[in-house]
Amino acid sequence: MSRRGPVGLGVPVLVAALLLGGCGTSRSGDLGPAPTAPPTSAAPTDRPGPLPTLAAEPTPPPPTGRSPRPSATAPSPTRRPDPVTIELWYVRAGLLVPTRRTRPATVATSRLALTELATGPNRAEAATGMTTLLPAGVEVTRIADGVATLRVPSVGDPVTRRLRDAQVVWTLTQFPTVRQVRLDDAAPVDRSDYADLLPPIVVTGPIPGERVSAPLVVTGTATVFEATVSVRVLDAAGREVATGFGTASCGSGCRGGYRVVVGWRTVREQRGTVEVYEVSALDGARINTMAVPVVLTASD
């Protein structure tokens, strides 16, 4: 006969005693590392903490064999304005003669033309006797219905005043927006009012000092006998290296345009002269000659 009563009650009593001892105020012994608590939200404060610094991710390289696509916001290259060529009418021996200037384009072409006209001829043009009578500072105040209005300072000599006005009128009426010019509140005038101030032969191309090559196209207007315009080219030594002639679009007593093509052969670049003239019906002499100094390029 076995005795299990006291023994069977020993285990429960021991467990209960251990549980009751855990509720005491003091604990001893090694309980191992403390368990890590799950993160909790921090209590709000009146001063925000520093924001974390985020590292920029590197830009991946472009695929092998391909160029990176340009950015849509990349600045485009600045385009230079196209040049504009304007015609200037200077005075030579009491008559009007034309030349040209090529400058950066501008919307104020009339201002540009008058500024260049007042500046005067360059060295090559001055060598032919060209001059200007227009003072600096003259500007167009209004363009309406094809009429440009401006004031030109007066001068005592009526001949000089008329030549000055003619310079302005012939220069401004090259533009399609200007058909007439009103000077100092007078009646509008146009080119026909100063047609008598043109020489018998006007050369519009080439211009003084221009570097020209063969074949050369010589252009202009003329009122000459039987509308025949003659051209010859002289080299630096004054030798005649080319000649030609053409017919103006209008004969004697009226002015017409002409176009003459001439060629030459030279072995080196040199100064030269293009002469445009009329052959006299009386003795065959060259008359009404317009000489244009140029630079002749060597021919092939």
C-alpha positions in Angstrom: 0.0 0.0 0.0 1.5 3.2 -1.2 1.4 6.7 0.4 0.8 9.4 -2.2 -1.2 12.0 -0.4 1.6 14.3 0.9 3.7 13.7 -2.1 0.9 14.7 -4.6 0.2 18.0 -2.8 3.9 19.0 -2.8 4.1 20.2 -6.4 1.1 22.5 -6.3 2.2 24.0 -3.1 5.6 24.7 -4.4 4.2 26.4 -7.6 1.9 28.5 -5.6 4.7 29.6 -3.4 6.8 30.7 -6.3 3.9 32.7 -7.8 3.3 34.4 -4.5 7.0 35.3 -4.2 7.0 37.1 -7.6 4.6 39.7 -6.3 7.1 41.0 -3.8 8.8 44.5 -3.9 12.3 43.2 -4.4 13.6 40.8 -6.9 17.0 39.3 -7.2 18.9 37.0 -9.5 19.8 37.2 -13.2 16.7 37.4 -15.4 18.5 37.9 -18.7 18.3 40.8 -21.1 15.3 43.0 -21.0 12.8 42.5 -23.9 12.8 45.2 -26.5 9.5 47.1 -26.6 7.9 47.9 -30.0 8.3 51.5 -31.2 5.6 53.9 -30.1 4.7 57.4 -31.2 6.6 60.1 -29.4 4.5 62.5 -27.4 4.0 65.9 -29.2 6.2 68.7 -28.2 6.2 72.5 -29.0 9.5 72.3 -30.8 9.8 70.1 -33.9 12.8 68.0 -34.2 15.3 68.3 -37.0 14.2 66.9 -40.3 16.3 64.0 -41.7 18.7 64.8 -44.5 17.9 62.7 -47.6 20.8 61.8 -49.8 20.2 62.5 -53.5 20.1 59.4 -55.7 22.8 59.4 -58.4 21.5 59.8 -62.0 22.0 56.6 -63.9 24.3 56.8 -66.9 22.7 56.7 -70.4 22.5 53.4 -72.1 25.7 52.4 -74.0 25.7 53.7 -77.6 23.0 56.4 -77.0 23.3 60.1 -76.3 21.3 61.6 -73.4 18.2 63.4 -74.6 18.5 67.2 -74.3 16.5 68.8 -71.6 13.3 70.5 -72.7 14.4 73.6 -70.7 17.9 73.9 -72.2 18.5 77.4 -73.5 18.5 77.7 -77.3 21.4 79.6 -79.0 20.7 83.3 -79.6 20.2 84.0 -83.3 21.9 87.0 -84.7 19.6 89.3 -86.7 19.9 89.1 -90.5 21.7 92.0 -92.1 19.9 94.6 -94.1 21.4 96.6 -97.0 20.3 100.2 -97.4 20.9 102.7 -100.1 22.4 106.1 -99.3 22.3 109.1 -101.6 25.3 111.4 -101.2 26.3 114.5 -103.1 29.1 114.6 -105.7 29.8 117.6 -107.9 26.4 119.1 -107.0 24.5 116.0 -108.0 23.1 112.9 -106.3 25.0 109.6 -106.4 24.1 106.4 -104.6 26.1 103.9 -102.4 25.2 101.1 -100.0 25.6 100.0 -96.4 25.0 96.6 -94.9 24.1 96.7 -91.2 22.3 94.4 -88.6 18.6 94.4 -89.3 16.4 96.8 -87.2 12.7 97.7 -87.2 13.7 101.4 -87.3 15.1 101.3 -90.9 14.4 105.0 -91.5 16.4 106.0 -88.4 19.2 103.7 -89.5 19.3 105.2 -93.0 19.3 108.8 -91.8 22.0 108.0 -89.2 24.2 106.5 -91.9 23.4 109.3 -94.3 24.5 111.9 -91.7 27.7 109.9 -90.9 28.9 110.6 -94.4 31.0 108.6 -96.9 33.8 106.2 -96.1 37.3 106.6 -97.4 36.8 105.1 -100.8 33.6 107.1 -101.4 35.2 110.3 -100.2 38.0 109.7 -102.7 35.5 110.0 -105.5 34.2 113.4 -104.2 31.2 112.1 -102.3 30.0 114.2 -99.4 26.9 114.6 -97.3 24.9 117.7 -96.4 22.7 116.2 -93.7 23.5 117.0 -90.1 23.3 114.4 -87.3 20.2 114.1 -85.3 17.5 114.3 -88.0 14.8 111.7 -87.5 11.5 110.8 -88.9 8.7 111.8 -86.5 5.9 110.0 -88.3 5.1 107.6 -91.1 1.4 107.5 -92.1 -0.3 106.6 -95.4 3.0 106.3 -97.2 4.2 109.8 -96.1 7.3 110.2 -93.8 7.3 113.5 -91.8 10.5 115.1 -90.5 12.2 118.4 -89.9 15.6 119.3 -91.5 17.6 122.3 -90.1 17.4 125.2 -92.5 20.4 126.6 -94.3 20.8 130.0 -96.1 21.9 128.7 -99.5 18.8 127.4 -101.4 20.9 125.2 -103.6 22.5 123.5 -100.6 19.1 123.2 -99.0 17.6 121.5 -102.0 20.5 119.1 -102.3 20.1 118.2 -98.6 16.3 117.6 -99.0 17.0 115.5 -102.1 19.4 113.3 -100.2 16.7 112.7 -97.6 13.9 112.0 -100.1 15.9 109.7 -102.3 17.2 107.8 -99.3 13.8 107.4 -97.5 11.7 106.5 -100.5 13.7 103.3 -101.0 11.5 101.7 -98.4 8.1 100.3 -99.4 6.4 102.1 -96.5 7.5 105.5 -97.8 6.3 107.0 -101.1 6.6 110.6 -100.2 8.4 112.8 -97.7 7.0 115.9 -95.9 9.8 118.3 -94.9 9.0 121.1 -92.4 5.3 120.9 -92.8 5.5 121.6 -96.6 3.6 119.6 -99.2 4.8 116.0 -99.6 7.5 115.4 -102.3 8.9 112.4 -104.0 11.9 111.4 -106.2 10.4 113.0 -109.3 10.7 116.4 -107.6 14.5 116.1 -107.6 15.1 114.0 -110.8 17.1 116.9 -112.3 19.7 116.4 -109.6 20.7 113.1 -111.0 23.7 112.8 -113.3 23.1 111.4 -116.9 24.6 108.1 -115.7 24.0 106.7 -112.2 25.9 103.6 -111.1 24.2 101.5 -108.4 26.6 98.6 -108.6 29.4 98.2 -107.9 30.0 100.7 -105.1 33.3 102.5 -104.4 35.8 100.2 -102.6 33.9 97.0 -103.4 35.9 93.8 -104.0 34.6 92.5 -107.4 35.2 89.4 -109.4 34.7 88.5 -113.1 32.2 88.4 -114.6 31.0 91.7 -113.1 27.5 92.9 -113.4 27.3 96.7 -113.7 23.9 98.3 -113.0 22.3 101.7 -112.7 20.1 104.1 -114.6 20.9 106.4 -117.5 19.5 109.0 -119.9 22.0 108.8 -122.8 22.1 109.0 -126.6 20.3 106.0 -128.1 20.1 104.5 -124.6 23.6 103.0 -125.1 25.7 102.7 -121.9 29.4 101.7 -122.2 31.6 100.1 -119.6 35.4 99.5 -119.3 37.5 98.1 -116.5 41.0 99.5 -115.8 43.7 97.7 -113.7 46.0 99.3 -111.1 48.3 100.6 -113.9 45.4 102.2 -115.8 45.4 99.6 -118.5 42.1 98.6 -120.0 41.4 94.9 -119.2 37.7 94.7 -120.1 35.0 96.5 -122.1 31.3 96.1 -122.7 28.1 98.0 -123.5 24.4 97.6 -122.9 21.1 99.4 -123.6 19.0 101.2 -121.0 15.3 100.5 -120.8 14.6 104.0 -122.1 16.3 106.1 -124.8 17.3 109.7 -125.2 15.2 112.1 -123.2 14.1 109.6 -120.6 15.8 107.6 -117.8 15.9 103.9 -117.9 17.7 101.0 -116.1 20.7 99.2 -117.6 22.7 96.1 -116.9 26.1 95.3 -118.4 28.2 92.2 -117.8 32.0 92.4 -118.3 34.9 90.0 -117.6 38.7 90.3 -117.3 41.8 88.3 -116.7 44.3 89.3 -114.1 47.0 87.3 -112.3 46.8 89.0 -109.0 44.4 91.0 -106.9 44.8 94.7 -107.3 43.1 98.0 -107.3 41.1 99.0 -110.3 38.5 101.2 -111.7 35.1 100.6 -113.4 34.1 103.4 -115.8 30.6 103.8 -117.0 30.2 106.4 -119.8 28.4 107.5 -122.9 30.0 107.7 -126.3 29.5 111.1 -127.8 27.5 111.2 -131.0 29.6 114.1 -132.2 33.2 112.8 -132.0 33.0 109.4 -130.3 34.7 110.7 -127.1 33.8 109.3 -123.7 31.4 111.7 -121.9 29.4 111.7 -118.7 31.8 109.3 -117.2 31.2 107.8 -113.8 34.4 106.3 -112.3 34.0 103.7 -109.5 37.2 102.6 -107.7 37.1 98.9 -106.9 39.4 95.9 -106.0 39.8 93.5 -108.8 40.2 89.8 -107.8 42.5 87.5 -109.8 40.7 85.5 -112.4 41.1 81.8 -112.9 
